[in-house]
Amino acid sequence: MTGRGLEVPRARGEEVRRRLVERGWLDPRFEILREGNSLVLPLAADAAVPDDWGVEVERAFPPVPRSGPSDYRELLDWPAEEKRELPRSFDVVGDVVLVRMPPLLEPRRAEIGEALLAFVPGARVVGADRGVHGPERRRTVERIAGTGSFRTRARENGLELEVDLERAYFSPRLAREHERVAADVRPGDRVYDLCCGVGPFAIAIARDGRARAVTAVDANSDAIALLRATLSRYPFADRVTPVEGRIESFVPTAAPRERVILNLPHEGIKYIPSVARTVAPHGRLYYYEVASRAEFEGRLEVVVGALDPGASWAVVDRHVVHPYSPTSDLVAWVVERGGT
Ligand SMILES: C[S@@+](CC[C@H](N)C(=O)[O-])C[C@H]1O[C@@H](n2cnc3c(N)ncnc32)[C@H](O)[C@@H]1O
């Protein structure tokens, strides 16, 4: 695999390797390269390594040889034509494995669950992911192998977040986005994280230490309880104020902030007019929406048109976070308010 690596002098190799492991930034699937007096450590996709740890380079990394199978499907003794129907991908959150089950394979879900449980190192329970539902975006999950609940600790960006995959929204596919927004916060900024879920944006921002204060708001009381549980383990807890409440009641009396996140991808657009008024001059709104690919260009007029018309706005960035369905994407917007 060709990917990002961190080049460090051999003398610092062990110290930097340990720091990368602590943050979950070393990609354990690939070998460390030895080049003269340097080592090149393979980096995980979400690694955001400070400049003074080493020099980022691109390299082809050979995979670490595995003693067992390289794919969970090898553990199932099924005919080849049946194996072709098996899901190729799955998510790992802490010690929980989540897999989307094709309807045809429902009767055989226990076999698939057992194979995943045996394949994923450290897995405790495997759940069939039936998607997120309702205004609080709770996930319906059925246990198909292993034991216990879907409460676990998710590792992302070097943090350990308390999650309960049935009771509050969490997606392991947003780690890069959480890191990206945190990196955009300037010293002294005050932040609203609206629809914060279990708080991955708020916690990453507070950990980075530049924000003066972060207020994290969500309507789901379980999400706020999980956020409080995570904060109780970290020394930066006092920078985050968790608020259990709805945007509709919070925003009308909210004072302006330099950074405002609105992550409610199916219906966030209806809150943009009121939320945009909480963005301070020169401040930024980070807005997420699920948009059909065919509409991508047309959304510019809709989103910019929903912003506070009493101010000038610039679209600083718009990018696809990940595909959402065969015809739509999760799209991130960054818009900045002008100075008056
Ligand atoms: C997509 S999740 C956001 C998750 C989180 N920001 C993250 O990055 O993991 C949307 C969240 O919005 C919350 N929510 C839905 N409607 C709301 C409302 N009107 N006011 C406040 N929170 C709301 C849900 O409870 C859910 O936790």
The ligand as an ORCA input file, in Angstrom:
! r2SCAN-3c Opt
* xyz 0 1
  C     -26.223     13.153     12.992
  S     -26.392     13.227     14.717
  C     -25.017     14.255     15.123
  C     -23.885     13.565     15.751
  C     -22.627     14.299     16.126
  N     -22.590     15.711     15.772
  C     -21.421     13.546     15.581
  O     -20.637     14.141     14.846
  O     -21.273     12.376     15.915
  C     -27.721     14.363     14.933
  C     -28.042     14.682     16.402
  O     -29.011     15.733     16.410
  C     -29.853     15.572     17.524
  N     -31.086     16.365     17.256
  C     -32.062     16.081     16.364
  N     -32.970     17.085     16.329
  C     -32.542     18.020     17.226
  C     -33.042     19.276     17.637
  N     -34.152     19.790     17.117
  N     -32.349     19.969     18.576
  C     -31.207     19.464     19.126
  N     -30.689     18.255     18.776
  C     -31.339     17.550     17.816
  C     -30.040     14.074     17.645
  O     -30.398     13.706     18.955
  C     -28.654     13.531     17.214
  O     -27.858     13.271     18.321
*
